[in-house]
Amino acid sequence: MNEGSLFAVENLGFAYGETKVLHDISCQLYPGCFYGVVGPNGCGKTTLVDLLCGCKQPATGDIRLRGRALANFGKRELARQLALVPQEFDIGFDFTVEEMVMMGRHPHIGRFQAPTAADWDKAWAAMVSLGIETLADRPLASLSGGQKQRAIVARALAQDTPALFFDEATASLDIHHALRIFNIARRLARQGRMVLAVIHDLNLAAAFCDHLLVMKDGRLFAQGEADTVLTADVIEEVFETQAEVVWDAFSDALRISYRYFDAI
C-alpha cells in the first residue's frame, strides 16, 4: 500500500459465474479526497463499490484497508470504517425516519447498551444536514422516494466513518437535494474523509470530485483529476457520445455539453 492511502486495490477481478465483469483494477484511495466513478451502464461501477465495501469477494487481486486485507475485517469492525449508501435499499420493516438514521450508530454502540446522548446528537445532526428533521417521527412507508433516499443518506452520515461510499445516491433526487448531498460529501472530504461516489451526471462529477475513475467494459479506462480526464475524446470513446468540454465561469467548473441529435 502506498504510504498514506486508505484503500489499496491491486489487480482486482470479479465474475458472475463464467461472465467476467471486472478486470485488473488497480488504484489507491486517499483520505481527504472525493472520488467519482463514472462510466456507461453495465461497466462494473456498482460491482467495484460492492467489492470495496466487502459486500462481495474478489475473484482475483487484493483490497487492503489501512494496509490490512479487507477480508480480515469483521462486519462490525468494518462498519466502523466505512458506510455505504446503496443503489437499492430493501426496508423490511416500517421504521420511522429517526429509527432508520439511528441504525447508523449501531456499530459504535456496545452490545446490550443503549444509545448515548452523543449518538442521538449525531443522528439528529445528520437529519438536520439533509433537511429531514421534521420527518423524524414519520414511518418510511409514508415518505416519497426522494425523502426515503435522504433518510438512507442520513443513516450513512450518522455512521461517522473514515470512508463513505455513494452508489448513485442522488438518482431519485431533485437538483436542490442532489447538490445538498454533494456539498456535504465535498465538505466531509475537506475534513479528511475518503468519499467515493458512483455518478451518472458528468457535470456533477466534474464540479464536485477531486479525482475521477472512468470505467469501460469492466476496466479502468482512465483516472485522474476531472480537467485532465473528462476530455471530449474520452467521453466519445467511453460513452459513444459527442461532447464539448469547456470551463464555465458561472458554476466555476467544467461544463460538458452533448450533441443530442444525429446529424441528418
VEXTOR-332818 format. One record per residue (C-alpha): residue in one letter; z, x, y; residue number from 1. Coordinates in steps of 0.05 Angstrom, whole numbers, plus 32768, in hexadecimal, padded with zeros to 4 digits. Example, Ala and Ser with C-alpha at 12.3 -4.5 7.8 and 13.67 -1.06 7.14 Angstrom:
! VEXTOR-332818
SITE  resn     z     x     y  resi
SITE     A  809C  80F6  7FA6     1
SITE     S  808F  8111  7FEB     2
This chain:
! VEXTOR-332818
SITE  resn     z     x     y  resi
SITE     M  8000  8000  8000     1
SITE     N  7FEF  8019  8045     2
SITE     E  802D  8029  806E     3
SITE     G  8044  7FEC  8095     4
SITE     S  801A  7FB8  8071     5
SITE     L  803B  7F79  8057     6
SITE     F  8007  7F68  8022     7
SITE     A  7FDA  7F99  7FFE     8
SITE     V  7FA0  7F7C  7FD7     9
SITE     E  7F76  7FA9  7FAA    10
SITE     N  7F38  7F96  7F81    11
SITE     L  7F4F  7F4E  7F7B    12
SITE     G  7F27  7F22  7F4C    13
SITE     F  7F30  7EDB  7F32    14
SITE     A  7F0A  7EAC  7F04    15
SITE     Y  7F0E  7E63  7EEF    16
SITE     G  7EFD  7E6A  7EA6    17
SITE     E  7EBB  7E90  7EA2    18
SITE     T  7EAC  7E84  7EEB    19
SITE     K  7EBF  7EBE  7F18    20
SITE     V  7ED1  7EA7  7F5E    21
SITE     L  7EEF  7EE6  7F7D    22
SITE     H  7ED4  7F2D  7F76    23
SITE     D  7EF5  7F6F  7F8A    24
SITE     I  7F1B  7F56  7FC7    25
SITE     S  7F41  7F8E  7FEA    26
SITE     C  7F66  7F89  802C    27
SITE     Q  7FA7  7F99  8050    28
SITE     L  7FCF  7F64  8075    29
SITE     Y  8000  7F7B  80AA    30
SITE     P  803B  7F5B  80CE    31
SITE     G  802C  7F46  8115    32
SITE     C  7FE4  7F32  8106    33
SITE     F  7FC1  7EEE  8104    34
SITE     Y  7F8C  7EF0  80CE    35
SITE     G  7F54  7EBD  80C7    36
SITE     V  7F2E  7EB2  8086    37
SITE     V  7EE9  7E94  8091    38
SITE     G  7EAD  7E86  8065    39
SITE     P  7E83  7E4D  8048    40
SITE     N  7E9E  7E19  8019    41
SITE     G  7EAC  7E33  7FD3    42
SITE     C  7EAD  7E7C  7FE5    43
SITE     G  7EF5  7E86  7FCC    44
SITE     K  7F20  7E7F  800B    45
SITE     T  7F54  7E50  7FED    46
SITE     T  7F56  7E77  7FAC    47
SITE     L  7F65  7EB7  7FD4    48
SITE     V  7F9F  7E94  7FF8    49
SITE     D  7FB9  7E78  7FB6    50
SITE     L  7FBA  7EBE  7F99    51
SITE     L  7FDD  7EDC  7FD5    52
SITE     C  8012  7EA6  7FD2    53
SITE     G  801E  7EAF  7F87    54
SITE     C  8003  7E6A  7F76    55
SITE     K  7FCE  7E8A  7F48    56
SITE     Q  7FCD  7ECC  7F22    57
SITE     P  7F93  7EFC  7F2C    58
SITE     A  7F65  7F0D  7EF2    59
SITE     T  7F5B  7F54  7F0C    60
SITE     G  7F78  7F7E  7F43    61
SITE     D  7FBB  7F82  7F65    62
SITE     I  7FE2  7F5F  7F9C    63
SITE     R  8020  7F80  7FB9    64
SITE     L  8051  7F63  7FE9    65
SITE     R  807B  7F97  800D    66
SITE     G  8064  7FCA  7FDA    67
SITE     R  807B  7FA0  7F9E    68
SITE     A  804E  7F7A  7F6D    69
SITE     L  804A  7F32  7F83    70
SITE     A  8052  7F1B  7F3B    71
SITE     N  8097  7F3B  7F39    72
SITE     F  80B3  7F0B  7F6E    73
SITE     G  80D9  7ECE  7F57    74
SITE     K  80C6  7E8B  7F74    75
SITE     R  8103  7E85  7FA1    76
SITE     E  80FE  7ECD  7FB7    77
SITE     L  80B4  7EC5  7FC7    78
SITE     A  80C3  7E85  7FEF    79
SITE     R  80EF  7EAF  801D    80
SITE     Q  80B3  7EDD  8029    81
SITE     L  8079  7EAD  8034    82
SITE     A  806B  7E65  8046    83
SITE     L  802B  7E3F  8037    84
SITE     V  800B  7E02  8058    85
SITE     P  7FDB  7DED  8020    86
SITE     Q  7F98  7DCB  8026    87
SITE     E  7FB3  7D90  7FFF    88
SITE     F  7FFC  7D7B  7FF8    89
SITE     D  8010  7D47  7FC4    90
SITE     I  8050  7D25  7FDA    91
SITE     G  806F  7D04  7F9D    92
SITE     F  80A8  7CE2  7FC1    93
SITE     D  80AC  7CBE  8003    94
SITE     F  80D6  7CF0  8029    95
SITE     T  80E5  7CE9  8073    96
SITE     V  80C6  7D1C  80A2    97
SITE     E  8109  7D3D  80AC    98
SITE     E  8114  7D43  8061    99
SITE     M  80CF  7D61  8058   100
SITE     V  80DA  7D95  808E   101
SITE     M  8120  7DA6  8074   102
SITE     M  80FF  7DB8  8031   103
SITE     G  80E7  7DF7  8054   104
SITE     R  8130  7E0E  8059   105
SITE     H  813E  7E07  800E   106
SITE     P  812D  7E4F  7FFB   107
SITE     H  8163  7E66  802D   108
SITE     I  8199  7E37  8016   109
SITE     G  81C6  7E4C  7FDC   110
SITE     R  81CA  7E23  7F9D   111
SITE     F  81F9  7DE8  7FA3   112
SITE     Q  8200  7DF7  7FEE   113
SITE     A  81F2  7DC8  8027   114
SITE     P  81C4  7DDA  8061   115
SITE     T  81E8  7DFD  809A   116
SITE     A  81E3  7DEC  80E4   117
SITE     A  81B2  7E26  80EA   118
SITE     D  8186  7E07  80B4   119
SITE     W  8184  7DC4  80D9   120
SITE     D  8176  7DE8  811A   121
SITE     K  8139  7E0C  80FC   122
SITE     A  811F  7DCB  80DE   123
SITE     W  8127  7DA6  8120   124
SITE     A  8107  7DDF  8147   125
SITE     A  80CB  7DDD  8118   126
SITE     M  80C3  7D91  8123   127
SITE     V  80C9  7D99  816F   128
SITE     S  8095  7DD1  8170   129
SITE     L  8063  7DA1  8150   130
SITE     G  8078  7D63  8178   131
SITE     I  8090  7D3B  813C   132
SITE     E  80DB  7D38  814B   133
SITE     T  80D5  7CEF  815D   134
SITE     L  80BA  7CE3  8116   135
SITE     A  80F5  7D04  80F4   136
SITE     D  810F  7CC4  80D3   137
SITE     R  80CA  7CA8  80C1   138
SITE     P  80B4  7CA7  8078   139
SITE     L  8078  7CD3  806C   140
SITE     A  8052  7C98  804F   141
SITE     S  8055  7C76  8093   142
SITE     L  8032  7CAF  80B7   143
SITE     S  7FEA  7CBD  80C7   144
SITE     G  7FC7  7CF6  80A3   145
SITE     G  7FCD  7D23  80E0   146
SITE     Q  8018  7D14  80E8   147
SITE     K  8024  7D24  809E   148
SITE     Q  7FFF  7D66  80A6   149
SITE     R  802B  7D79  80E2   150
SITE     A  8069  7D6A  80B9   151
SITE     I  8050  7D99  8082   152
SITE     V  8041  7DCF  80B5   153
SITE     A  8088  7DC5  80D1   154
SITE     R  80A4  7DCE  808B   155
SITE     A  8081  7E12  8087   156
SITE     L  809A  7E26  80CC   157
SITE     A  80E2  7E13  80B9   158
SITE     Q  80DC  7E41  807C   159
SITE     D  80DE  7E7B  80AF   160
SITE     T  80BA  7EAF  8084   161
SITE     P  809B  7EF2  8095   162
SITE     A  8057  7ED9  807D   163
SITE     L  8038  7E95  808C   164
SITE     F  7FF8  7E7A  806B   165
SITE     F  7FCE  7E40  8082   166
SITE     D  7F97  7E24  8056   167
SITE     E  7F6C  7DF9  8084   168
SITE     A  7FAD  7DE0  80A3   169
SITE     T  7F8B  7DC0  80DF   170
SITE     A  7F51  7D9E  80BB   171
SITE     S  7F6D  7D57  80C5   172
SITE     L  7F88  7D63  810C   173
SITE     D  7F6C  7D53  8151   174
SITE     I  7F5C  7D8D  817F   175
SITE     H  7F9F  7D88  81A5   176
SITE     H  7FC9  7D8F  8167   177
SITE     A  7F9B  7DC3  8147   178
SITE     L  7FA2  7DEE  8185   179
SITE     R  7FED  7DE3  8185   180
SITE     I  7FF3  7DFE  813E   181
SITE     F  7FC5  7E39  814C   182
SITE     N  7FED  7E4B  818A   183
SITE     I  802D  7E49  8161   184
SITE     A  800D  7E75  812C   185
SITE     R  7FF5  7EA7  815F   186
SITE     R  803A  7EA9  817F   187
SITE     L  805B  7EB5  813C   188
SITE     A  802B  7EEF  812F   189
SITE     R  803C  7F0D  8172   190
SITE     Q  8086  7F09  815D   191
SITE     G  8077  7F32  811F   192
SITE     R  8064  7F00  80E9   193
SITE     M  8026  7F07  80BE   194
SITE     V  7FFC  7EC8  80C4   195
SITE     L  7FBE  7EBA  809B   196
SITE     A  7F94  7E7A  80A4   197
SITE     V  7F57  7E5F  8081   198
SITE     I  7F2D  7E44  80BB   199
SITE     H  7EEA  7E1F  80BA   200
SITE     D  7EE1  7E1D  8106   201
SITE     L  7EC6  7E61  8119   202
SITE     N  7ED6  7E56  8162   203
SITE     L  7F20  7E4B  8152   204
SITE     A  7F1F  7E87  8125   205
SITE     A  7F00  7EB2  815C   206
SITE     A  7F30  7E99  8191   207
SITE     F  7F72  7EA1  816B   208
SITE     C  7F6B  7ED4  8134   209
SITE     D  7F76  7F1F  813B   210
SITE     H  7F51  7F30  80FC   211
SITE     L  7F1E  7F0A  80D2   212
SITE     L  7F0E  7F0C  8088   213
SITE     V  7EC8  7EF2  807E   214
SITE     M  7EBA  7EDB  8037   215
SITE     K  7E79  7ECC  8013   216
SITE     D  7E6E  7EBE  7FC9   217
SITE     G  7EB5  7ED3  7FB7   218
SITE     R  7EB1  7F16  7FDA   219
SITE     L  7EC8  7F32  801C   220
SITE     F  7E87  7F35  8043   221
SITE     A  7EA8  7F52  8082   222
SITE     Q  7EEC  7F5D  80A1   223
SITE     G  7F04  7F73  80E5   224
SITE     E  7F11  7F5A  812C   225
SITE     A  7EED  7F1A  813F   226
SITE     D  7EBF  7F39  8172   227
SITE     T  7EA6  7F6C  8140   228
SITE     V  7EA0  7F3D  8104   229
SITE     L  7E87  7EFC  8121   230
SITE     T  7E41  7F10  8133   231
SITE     A  7E03  7EE4  8131   232
SITE     D  7DE8  7F0D  80F7   233
SITE     V  7E28  7F06  80CE   234
SITE     I  7E2C  7EBB  80DB   235
SITE     E  7DE4  7EB1  80C6   236
SITE     E  7DEC  7EDB  8087   237
SITE     V  7E2E  7EBA  8071   238
SITE     F  7E26  7E72  8089   239
SITE     E  7DD9  7E6E  8088   240
SITE     T  7DDC  7E53  80CF   241
SITE     Q  7DBE  7E6E  810F   242
SITE     A  7DF1  7E7B  8145   243
SITE     E  7DFA  7E9A  8189   244
SITE     V  7E3B  7EC0  8197   245
SITE     V  7E50  7ECB  81DF   246
SITE     W  7E90  7ED8  8206   247
SITE     D  7EAA  7E98  8226   248
SITE     A  7ED2  7EA2  8266   249
SITE     F  7EF1  7E5D  8265   250
SITE     S  7F11  7E65  8220   251
SITE     D  7F18  7EB1  8228   252
SITE     A  7EFB  7EBA  81E2   253
SITE     L  7EBA  7EBF  81BB   254
SITE     R  7E93  7E7E  81B8   255
SITE     I  7E64  7E70  817F   256
SITE     S  7E2B  7E3F  818B   257
SITE     Y  7DFF  7E26  8153   258
SITE     R  7DB7  7E10  814C   259
SITE     Y  7DC3  7DCA  8133   260
SITE     F  7D7C  7DB3  8123   261
SITE     D  7D44  7DD1  80FB   262
SITE     A  7D09  7DE7  8125   263
SITE     I  7CCF  7DB6  811E   264
